[in-house]
Amino acid sequence: MTGISFTLNDKVRIALMLDDLGINYIEGGWPGSNPKDAEFFREMKNHPLSNAKLAAFGMTKRKGVNAKDDVNLNAILDSDVGVAVLVGKSWILHVREVLKVSPEDNLDMIYDSIRYLRDHGLTVIFDAEHFYQGFKEDPDYTLRIARTAEEAGASAVVLADTNGAMLPHEIYEITTKVVKEMKTMVGVHMHNDSGCAVANTVMGVLAGARHVQGTINGLGERTGNADLIQVIPNLVLKLGLKALRSLDDLKKLRAVSRFVYEAAGLSPNPYQPYVGDYAFSHKAGLHADGVSKVTRAYEHVDPELVGNSRRFVVSELAGSSNILMYLRDLGFNVTKDDPRLRHALERIKELENEGYSFDLAPASAVLIVLREIGVFRDELRIDYWKVVSDDDMHVAMVKVNGELGVAEGVGPVHAIDRALRSVASRLFPELNGVILTDYRVILPGEVKNTESVVRVLMEFSDGKTRWRTVGVSTSIIAASVAALLDGLNYILMINHYKGSR
């Protein structure tokens, strides 16, 4: 995928995670194309796999070259793996206009390449590039490609939608026809250019394909490949197929997904089906009320099956059910008809109209509710703060709970963070273990009847849990102070409440 390049260490760690997940084959790269991929296969000798088989990728031999003299084929042998994945042309357009060989020569190239690797003891998976495009244009020739690979000894013939142009009904129709013609296992390899890679993969399986190729999080050429994080639970939970070793392996999907995002330098997609932060989050009051009574009313699977969890969003669209579920998860029992609860919800809606957004900062919303119902009083209260900046020097002074704190920082927000914490950690030593893991400034724009405001989101962690808070003001520093105070008060509230029970 454009913009992504994994280090050798990243690739090794991902391979080991995929092996632990229960993936059958791991295509480790193209050893004939670059030194890093060749080094990966050498390095993997130090990391024996318990479940998966490591495969090296390559293409069929070049025209006019004997298989035994082809550099790419021999690079696969040199990688010392037991499985090869060979890609070959199956669209007559590519045969004539890209390879510039005759249809018969292309068949010979495919047969000779597979046979050469088979004669050296390798299992060969043949990827028929642009198969679906080729089938629509010349089905007879494309089927000859599949049969040739079968005759040469391929263990699976994989039909590729390399352009990513196909729609699900086309995949089903064509795959069904090919499966009827083949004795060898048929596979599918989908790209996402039409937004259908996952759906096309599932339709291919319904049509009889039993070998599935894809990537974690759908990372791949152009708009990506089929996302195995979505494909696998669809196959297991919806179709009852054994794609992994056991149902327990599904619980690892979220962790694997997040690690690959991290290694790729990407932020996890919170809307990703099954594993995203918001995949099982409920914002509308109607939905939250339904889920609180019958979870399957608005959840297609149990989130715990895929290593995820249920979340209730507090916002201007929320009803009392959202707040009640949050409070109950924290251990607070409040009745739905409590007038203080309705008053808290009204306050939240008023604040959202002023520029707040509690979707990403539920901890701040929880504090509002607990203050309104009289359960919690802020442990930390700021009486005064001031920041002085001069060129590269930023000094902050705060008065918290009647005590003064002064600190210097690399910026005004950093300075006030350090000054506030210098007092807070003296009063509450447990706060020494709380770190700020994310800080964002958002400009919502003009807000009715006020000046232009900024919204500051902060994420905290104590090593065991994470929580987010929000502050809004016409000043970035003031908004940051509000979010910071909420973040520290929230964990104090959680710890003190748990300790009192």
C-alpha positions as CSV (number, residue, x, y, z in Angstrom):
1,M,0.0,0.0,0.0
2,T,1.3,3.4,-0.9
3,G,2.9,5.2,2.1
4,I,3.6,2.0,4.0
5,S,6.9,0.2,4.4
6,F,7.4,-2.4,7.1
7,T,10.8,-2.9,8.7
8,L,12.3,-6.4,8.8
9,N,11.6,-6.6,12.5
10,D,8.0,-5.5,11.9
11,K,7.5,-8.3,9.3
12,V,8.9,-10.9,11.6
13,R,6.6,-9.8,14.5
14,I,3.6,-9.7,12.2
15,A,4.3,-13.2,10.9
16,L,4.6,-14.6,14.4
17,M,1.2,-12.9,15.3
18,L,-0.4,-14.4,12.2
19,D,0.9,-17.8,13.1
20,D,-0.5,-17.5,16.6
21,L,-3.8,-16.3,15.2
22,G,-4.1,-19.5,13.2
23,I,-3.5,-18.4,9.7
24,N,-2.6,-21.3,7.4
25,Y,-0.3,-19.6,4.9
26,I,1.8,-16.4,5.3
27,E,3.1,-14.9,2.1
28,G,6.3,-13.3,3.3
29,G,7.3,-11.3,0.2
30,W,9.0,-11.5,-3.1
31,P,12.6,-12.7,-2.5
32,G,13.6,-12.0,-6.1
33,S,12.5,-8.3,-6.0
34,N,14.4,-6.7,-3.1
35,P,17.1,-7.6,-0.4
36,K,14.7,-7.0,2.6
37,D,12.3,-9.7,1.5
38,A,15.2,-12.1,0.9
39,E,16.5,-11.3,4.4
40,F,13.1,-11.9,5.9
41,F,13.1,-15.5,4.8
42,R,16.6,-16.0,6.2
43,E,15.6,-14.4,9.5
44,M,12.5,-16.5,9.8
45,K,14.7,-19.6,10.1
46,N,15.3,-18.4,13.6
47,H,11.5,-18.2,14.3
48,P,9.9,-21.6,13.6
49,L,6.2,-21.4,13.1
50,S,3.8,-23.7,14.9
51,N,0.8,-23.5,12.6
52,A,1.3,-21.5,9.5
53,K,3.3,-22.4,6.4
54,L,5.6,-19.6,5.1
55,A,5.3,-18.9,1.4
56,A,7.5,-17.0,-1.0
57,F,5.9,-15.0,-3.8
58,G,7.1,-14.7,-7.4
59,M,5.9,-14.6,-11.0
60,T,6.0,-17.2,-13.8
61,K,9.3,-17.4,-15.8
62,R,10.2,-14.7,-18.3
63,K,9.5,-15.3,-21.9
64,G,12.3,-17.0,-23.8
65,V,14.0,-18.2,-20.6
66,N,14.1,-21.8,-19.4
67,A,12.6,-22.3,-15.9
68,K,15.8,-23.6,-14.5
69,D,17.6,-20.3,-15.6
70,D,14.9,-17.9,-14.3
71,V,16.2,-15.6,-11.6
72,N,12.9,-15.2,-9.9
73,L,12.1,-18.9,-9.7
74,N,15.5,-19.7,-8.3
75,A,15.2,-16.9,-5.7
76,I,12.1,-18.7,-4.4
77,L,14.1,-21.9,-4.2
78,D,17.0,-20.0,-2.4
79,S,14.5,-18.7,0.2
80,D,14.2,-22.3,1.3
81,V,10.5,-22.4,2.0
82,G,8.0,-25.2,1.4
83,V,5.4,-23.1,-0.4
84,A,5.5,-20.9,-3.5
85,V,2.9,-18.5,-4.6
86,L,3.2,-17.9,-8.4
87,V,1.3,-15.2,-10.3
88,G,0.6,-15.6,-14.0
89,K,-1.4,-13.8,-16.6
90,S,-4.9,-15.0,-17.3
91,W,-6.4,-12.1,-19.2
92,I,-5.8,-12.3,-22.9
93,L,-5.3,-8.5,-23.0
94,H,-2.3,-8.9,-20.7
95,V,-0.9,-11.8,-22.6
96,R,-0.9,-10.0,-25.9
97,E,-0.3,-6.4,-24.8
98,V,1.8,-6.6,-21.6
99,L,3.7,-9.9,-21.9
100,K,3.6,-9.7,-25.7
101,V,3.5,-13.5,-26.1
102,S,1.1,-15.8,-27.8
103,P,-1.7,-17.4,-25.8
104,E,0.1,-20.8,-26.2
105,D,3.4,-19.4,-25.0
106,N,1.7,-18.0,-21.9
107,L,0.3,-21.5,-21.1
108,D,3.7,-23.0,-21.5
109,M,5.2,-20.4,-19.2
110,I,2.7,-21.1,-16.5
111,Y,3.0,-24.9,-16.8
112,D,6.9,-24.9,-16.9
113,S,7.1,-22.5,-13.9
114,I,4.8,-24.5,-11.7
115,R,6.3,-27.8,-12.7
116,Y,9.9,-26.6,-12.0
117,L,9.0,-25.7,-8.4
118,R,7.0,-28.8,-7.9
119,D,9.9,-30.9,-9.1
120,H,12.0,-29.3,-6.4
121,G,9.5,-30.4,-3.8
122,L,7.5,-27.1,-3.2
123,T,3.8,-26.8,-2.8
124,V,2.7,-24.2,-5.4
125,I,-0.3,-21.9,-5.2
126,F,-1.1,-20.3,-8.5
127,D,-2.5,-16.8,-8.6
128,A,-4.4,-16.2,-11.9
129,E,-4.0,-12.5,-12.3
130,H,-7.0,-10.6,-13.7
131,F,-8.9,-13.8,-13.8
132,Y,-12.4,-12.3,-13.6
133,Q,-11.6,-9.6,-16.2
134,G,-10.2,-12.3,-18.5
135,F,-13.2,-14.6,-18.0
136,K,-15.6,-11.9,-19.0
137,E,-13.6,-11.3,-22.2
138,D,-12.6,-14.9,-23.1
139,P,-13.9,-17.5,-20.8
140,D,-12.5,-20.5,-22.8
141,Y,-8.9,-19.2,-22.7
142,T,-9.2,-18.2,-19.0
143,L,-10.4,-21.7,-18.1
144,R,-7.5,-23.2,-20.0
145,I,-5.2,-21.1,-17.7
146,A,-6.8,-22.7,-14.6
147,R,-6.6,-26.2,-16.0
148,T,-3.0,-25.8,-17.1
149,A,-2.1,-24.8,-13.5
150,E,-4.0,-27.8,-12.2
151,E,-2.2,-30.1,-14.6
152,A,1.2,-28.7,-13.6
153,G,0.5,-29.6,-10.0
154,A,-0.8,-26.4,-8.4
155,S,-2.4,-27.2,-5.0
156,A,-4.7,-24.3,-5.4
157,V,-5.8,-22.1,-8.3
158,V,-6.6,-18.6,-7.1
159,L,-8.9,-16.4,-9.1
160,A,-7.9,-12.8,-8.7
161,D,-9.9,-9.7,-9.2
162,T,-6.7,-7.7,-9.7
163,N,-8.5,-4.5,-10.9
164,G,-10.9,-4.7,-8.0
165,A,-13.7,-3.9,-10.5
166,M,-16.0,-6.8,-9.9
167,L,-19.4,-6.8,-8.1
168,P,-20.5,-9.6,-5.8
169,H,-23.0,-11.2,-8.2
170,E,-20.4,-11.4,-10.9
171,I,-17.9,-13.1,-8.5
172,Y,-20.5,-15.6,-7.5
173,E,-21.5,-16.5,-11.1
174,I,-18.0,-16.9,-12.4
175,T,-16.5,-18.7,-9.4
176,T,-19.4,-21.2,-9.5
177,K,-18.6,-22.0,-13.1
178,V,-14.9,-22.4,-12.4
179,V,-15.4,-24.6,-9.3
180,K,-17.5,-27.0,-11.4
181,E,-14.7,-27.4,-13.9
182,M,-11.8,-27.9,-11.4
183,K,-10.7,-30.8,-9.3
184,T,-8.0,-28.7,-7.6
185,M,-9.0,-26.3,-4.8
186,V,-10.1,-22.9,-6.0
187,G,-9.2,-19.8,-4.2
188,V,-10.1,-16.1,-4.4
189,H,-8.0,-12.9,-4.2
190,M,-9.9,-9.6,-4.1
191,H,-8.9,-6.0,-4.4
192,N,-11.1,-3.2,-3.1
193,D,-11.3,-0.6,-5.9
194,S,-15.1,-0.9,-6.1
195,G,-15.5,-1.2,-2.3
196,C,-16.5,-4.8,-2.5
197,A,-13.4,-6.8,-1.6
198,V,-14.8,-8.4,1.6
199,A,-18.3,-9.0,0.0
200,N,-16.6,-10.5,-3.1
201,T,-14.5,-12.8,-1.0
202,V,-17.5,-14.1,0.9
203,M,-19.4,-14.6,-2.4
204,G,-16.5,-16.5,-3.8
205,V,-16.6,-18.8,-0.8
206,L,-20.3,-19.3,-1.1
207,A,-19.7,-20.2,-4.7
208,G,-17.3,-23.0,-3.6
209,A,-13.9,-21.4,-3.2
210,R,-12.0,-22.8,-0.2
211,H,-8.7,-20.9,-0.3
212,V,-8.9,-17.2,0.7
213,Q,-6.3,-14.6,0.3
214,G,-6.3,-11.2,2.0
215,T,-4.4,-8.8,4.3
216,I,-4.8,-7.6,7.8
217,N,-6.8,-4.4,7.8
218,G,-7.1,-4.6,4.0
219,L,-3.7,-3.0,3.4
220,G,-2.7,-3.4,-0.2
221,E,-2.2,-2.0,-3.7
222,R,-4.3,1.2,-4.5
223,T,-7.4,1.0,-2.3
224,G,-6.3,-2.3,-0.7
225,N,-7.2,-6.0,-0.6
226,A,-9.9,-7.9,1.2
227,D,-9.6,-7.3,4.9
228,L,-9.1,-10.6,6.7
229,I,-10.2,-8.9,10.0
230,Q,-13.7,-8.8,8.5
231,V,-13.5,-11.9,6.2
232,I,-12.5,-14.3,9.0
233,P,-15.4,-13.6,11.4
234,N,-17.9,-13.6,8.5
235,L,-16.7,-17.0,7.5
236,V,-16.6,-18.4,11.0
237,L,-19.6,-16.7,12.8
238,K,-21.9,-16.2,9.8
239,L,-21.2,-19.2,7.6
240,G,-20.0,-21.7,10.2
241,L,-16.8,-22.5,8.4
242,K,-13.5,-23.4,10.2
243,A,-11.3,-20.6,9.0
244,L,-9.1,-20.7,12.2
245,R,-8.3,-23.4,14.6
246,S,-11.0,-22.5,17.2
247,L,-13.4,-19.8,18.2
248,D,-11.0,-18.6,20.8
249,D,-8.6,-17.5,18.0
250,L,-11.2,-14.9,16.9
251,K,-10.6,-13.1,20.2
252,K,-7.1,-12.2,18.9
253,L,-8.3,-10.3,15.9
254,R,-8.5,-6.9,17.5
255,A,-5.0,-7.2,18.9
256,V,-3.6,-8.3,15.6
257,S,-5.4,-5.5,13.8
258,R,-4.1,-2.8,16.1
259,F,-0.5,-4.1,16.0
260,V,-0.4,-4.0,12.2
261,Y,-1.8,-0.5,12.2
262,E,0.9,0.5,14.7
263,A,3.7,-1.1,12.6
264,A,2.3,0.6,9.5
265,G,2.4,4.0,11.2
266,L,-1.4,4.3,10.9
267,S,-4.1,5.2,13.4
268,P,-6.5,2.3,13.8
269,N,-9.8,2.8,12.0
270,P,-12.4,3.3,14.8
271,Y,-15.2,2.4,12.4
272,Q,-13.7,-0.9,11.2
273,P,-16.2,-3.7,11.4
274,Y,-15.8,-6.2,14.3
275,V,-12.6,-4.7,15.8
276,G,-12.9,-0.9,15.6
277,D,-13.4,1.2,18.7
278,Y,-16.9,2.2,17.5
279,A,-17.9,-1.2,16.0
280,F,-20.1,-1.8,19.1
281,S,-20.6,1.7,20.3
282,H,-24.2,2.9,20.7
283,K,-24.9,6.7,20.4
284,A,-28.6,7.0,19.8
285,G,-30.7,6.7,22.9
286,L,-33.1,4.3,21.1
287,H,-30.2,1.9,20.3
288,A,-28.8,2.0,23.8
289,D,-32.1,1.3,25.3
290,G,-32.6,-1.6,23.1
291,V,-29.2,-3.1,23.7
292,S,-29.6,-2.7,27.5
293,K,-32.6,-4.9,27.2
294,V,-31.6,-7.4,24.5
295,T,-28.0,-7.1,23.2
296,R,-28.8,-8.7,19.8
297,A,-31.4,-6.1,19.2
298,Y,-28.6,-3.8,17.8
299,E,-25.5,-6.1,17.8
300,H,-25.0,-8.7,15.1
301,V,-22.5,-10.6,17.2
302,D,-21.2,-10.6,20.7
303,P,-18.3,-8.1,20.7
304,E,-16.2,-10.3,23.1
305,L,-16.1,-13.1,20.4
306,V,-13.7,-10.9,18.4
307,G,-11.8,-9.3,21.3
308,N,-13.8,-6.1,21.4
309,S,-16.2,-4.6,23.9
310,R,-19.5,-2.7,24.0
311,R,-19.5,1.1,24.4
312,F,-22.2,3.6,25.1
313,V,-21.7,7.1,23.8
314,V,-22.9,10.1,25.7
315,S,-23.9,13.0,23.4
316,E,-26.7,15.3,22.4
317,L,-28.4,12.3,20.7
318,A,-28.2,10.2,23.8
319,G,-31.0,9.2,26.1
320,S,-30.9,8.3,29.7
321,S,-30.2,4.7,28.8
322,N,-26.7,5.6,27.5
323,I,-25.8,7.3,30.7
324,L,-27.3,4.5,32.9
325,M,-25.3,1.9,31.0
326,Y,-22.1,3.9,31.5
327,L,-22.8,4.4,35.2
328,R,-23.6,0.7,35.7
329,D,-20.4,-0.3,34.0
330,L,-18.6,1.8,36.6
331,G,-20.6,0.4,39.5
332,F,-23.0,3.3,40.1
333,N,-26.7,2.3,40.5
334,V,-29.0,5.1,39.4
335,T,-32.6,4.8,38.4
336,K,-33.9,5.9,35.1
337,D,-36.6,8.1,36.6
338,D,-34.1,10.1,38.8
339,P,-34.8,13.7,37.9
340,R,-31.1,14.5,38.5
341,L,-30.2,12.1,35.7
342,R,-32.5,14.0,33.3
343,H,-31.0,17.3,34.4
344,A,-27.5,15.9,33.8
345,L,-28.5,14.9,30.2
346,E,-29.9,18.4,29.6
347,R,-26.6,19.9,30.8
348,I,-24.6,17.6,28.4
349,K,-26.8,18.7,25.5
350,E,-26.3,22.4,26.4
351,L,-22.6,21.9,26.5
352,E,-22.5,20.2,23.1
353,N,-24.4,23.2,21.7
354,E,-21.6,25.3,23.0
355,G,-18.9,23.3,21.2
356,Y,-18.3,20.3,23.4
357,S,-18.2,16.8,22.0
358,F,-18.4,13.9,24.3
359,D,-18.3,11.1,21.7
360,L,-14.6,10.9,22.0
361,A,-14.4,12.1,25.6
362,P,-16.9,10.0,27.7
363,A,-15.0,10.6,30.9
364,S,-15.9,14.2,30.9
365,A,-19.5,13.4,30.4
366,V,-19.4,10.8,33.3
367,L,-18.0,13.5,35.6
368,I,-20.9,15.9,34.7
369,V,-23.4,13.3,35.5
370,L,-21.8,12.2,38.8
371,R,-21.5,15.9,39.9
372,E,-25.2,16.5,39.0
373,I,-26.4,13.5,41.0
374,G,-24.2,14.4,44.0
375,V,-22.0,11.3,43.9
376,F,-18.7,13.0,43.1
377,R,-17.1,16.3,44.1
378,D,-13.9,17.3,42.2
379,E,-10.8,16.2,44.2
380,L,-8.7,18.7,42.3
381,R,-9.9,22.3,42.0
382,I,-7.9,25.0,40.2
383,D,-8.1,28.4,41.9
384,Y,-5.7,30.3,39.6
385,W,-3.4,29.7,36.6
386,K,-1.1,31.9,34.5
387,V,1.4,31.2,31.7
388,V,4.2,33.5,30.8
389,S,5.9,33.0,27.4
390,D,9.1,34.7,26.2
391,D,10.7,33.4,23.0
392,D,11.4,29.7,23.7
393,M,10.7,29.9,27.5
394,H,7.3,29.1,28.9
395,V,6.7,29.2,32.6
396,A,3.3,28.3,34.3
397,M,2.1,29.1,37.8
398,V,-1.0,27.4,39.2
399,K,-2.9,27.3,42.5
400,V,-4.6,24.0,43.0
401,N,-6.5,23.2,46.2
402,G,-4.9,26.2,47.8
403,E,-1.3,25.0,46.9
404,L,1.0,26.7,44.5
405,G,2.9,25.0,41.7
406,V,5.4,26.4,39.2
407,A,7.0,24.7,36.2
408,E,8.8,25.4,32.9
409,G,7.9,23.6,29.7
410,V,8.6,23.4,26.0
411,G,5.3,25.1,25.3
412,P,2.6,26.8,27.3
413,V,0.4,23.7,27.5
414,H,3.4,21.5,28.6
415,A,4.3,24.1,31.2
416,I,0.9,24.2,32.8
417,D,0.6,20.4,32.6
418,R,3.8,20.1,34.6
419,A,2.9,22.8,37.1
420,L,-0.6,21.3,37.7
421,R,0.9,17.8,38.1
422,S,3.5,19.0,40.5
423,V,0.8,19.9,42.9
424,A,-1.6,17.1,42.1
425,S,1.0,14.4,42.6
426,R,1.9,15.8,46.0
427,L,-1.7,15.6,47.1
428,F,-2.4,12.3,45.3
429,P,0.8,10.2,44.8
430,E,-1.2,7.7,42.7
431,L,-1.3,10.3,39.9
432,N,2.4,9.8,39.3
433,G,1.5,6.7,37.3
434,V,-0.9,8.6,35.0
435,I,0.5,9.6,31.6
436,L,-0.9,11.7,28.8
437,T,-1.0,9.4,25.7
438,D,-2.8,11.7,23.2
439,Y,-3.4,15.4,22.8
440,R,-5.5,17.0,20.0
441,V,-6.7,20.5,19.2
442,I,-9.9,20.7,17.1
443,L,-11.3,23.9,15.7
444,P,-15.1,23.4,15.5
445,G,-15.6,26.9,14.0
446,E,-18.0,29.5,14.9
447,V,-20.4,28.6,17.7
448,K,-23.8,30.3,18.0
449,N,-23.7,33.4,20.3
450,T,-20.1,33.0,21.2
451,E,-16.6,33.6,19.8
452,S,-14.8,31.0,17.8
453,V,-13.7,28.3,20.2
454,V,-11.2,25.5,20.3
455,R,-11.8,21.9,21.5
456,V,-9.0,20.1,23.2
457,L,-9.2,16.3,23.5
458,M,-6.8,14.4,25.9
459,E,-6.3,10.7,26.4
460,F,-4.8,9.3,29.6
461,S,-3.5,6.0,30.7
462,D,-2.5,4.5,34.1
463,G,-1.1,1.3,32.4
464,K,-4.3,-0.6,32.9
465,T,-7.0,1.5,31.4
466,R,-7.4,4.5,29.1
467,W,-9.9,7.4,29.3
468,R,-10.5,10.6,27.3
469,T,-11.6,14.0,28.4
470,V,-12.5,17.3,26.6
471,G,-12.2,21.0,27.3
472,V,-13.6,23.9,25.3
473,S,-12.7,27.5,25.4
474,T,-11.7,30.5,23.2
475,S,-8.2,29.8,24.6
476,I,-6.2,26.7,23.8
477,I,-4.5,26.8,27.2
478,A,-7.8,27.2,29.1
479,A,-9.4,24.3,27.2
480,S,-6.3,22.2,27.9
481,V,-6.5,23.0,31.6
482,A,-10.2,21.9,31.7
483,A,-9.5,18.7,29.9
484,L,-6.4,18.0,32.1
485,L,-8.4,18.6,35.3
486,D,-11.2,16.3,34.2
487,G,-8.6,13.6,33.2
488,L,-7.0,13.6,36.7
489,N,-10.3,13.9,38.6
490,Y,-11.8,11.0,36.6
491,I,-9.1,8.5,37.6
492,L,-9.2,9.8,41.2
493,M,-13.0,9.2,41.2
494,I,-12.6,5.7,39.8
495,N,-9.9,4.7,42.3
496,H,-11.5,6.3,45.3
497,Y,-14.9,4.9,44.5
498,K,-13.5,1.4,44.0
499,G,-11.6,1.7,47.3
500,S,-14.7,2.7,49.2
501,R,-16.7,-0.3,48.1
